[in-house]
């Protein structure tokens, strides 16, 4: 089994690391939150005193961080960047969702240190991370992905190679932009139906087997009480945060501007999630965007 340095034990990283431990890998873990490290140690990991300490003798380095600046800081910082400290034989896998340009920048710097690296953002949410059913969306060399595949399959069930470095981030942003738009319009449709006296659960069941069928109707329905395990039915807690969706839609807008692409619905969705954040719902699941059109949910 592999010696893995796992850096970033948040809502997604912690269950991903737990699945690697269950698969028998040896993990040295690091996070800025001591409680997150403690939980990983209870699961079988070894606590590192720093990110640099985590990569000592590592075969694989995996990072799962919140934003581009954190990834650049982790790998490229002049005084504490990891790249000079990672063993030459090691494989680097960044699972963060970040700007494509940042992914390419870090991968190019890694190559200069003789390190193979892929960007492998994920889809599937916290439930998929816990169940080990994530989808990995990979950018980088095909040969590097084949080195990473035995590790990725311990955390997910779908792996897509979408292109060179940074391509994984572009594809992830395309997916999340579509998801954000679909969730917002599904909430609007349910609110419209309820305003006319329809039962949200029956309406959702009909939509889920009709042409409006989507992840938002079947898995993460935005209306409370429709799906027992959806965040909406537990006060919009857990799941994928509104402000994380807002971040991804902002990255999608940046990606569009970089190539002159037009994303009118994506931009509209970004504004809706920004409004939801300003309404005080930034920490809630992104399905809480329905609150903008249904104040009583």
Secondary structure, 3 states (H helix, E strand, C coil): CCEEEEECCCCCHHHHHHHHHHCCCEEEEECCCHHHHHHHHHCCCEECCCHHHHCCCCCEEEECCCCHHHHHHHHHCCCCCCHHHCCCCCEEEECCCCCHHHHHHHHHHHHHCCCEEEEEEEECHHHHHHHCCEEEEEECCHHHHHHHHHHHCCCEEEEEEEECCCHHHHHHHHHHHHHHHHHHHHHHHHHHHHHCCCCHHHHHHHHHCCCCCCHHHHCCCCCCCCCCCCHHHHCCCCCCEHHHHHHHHHHHHHHHHHHCCCCHHHHHHHHHHHHHHHHHHCCCEHHHHHHHCCCCC
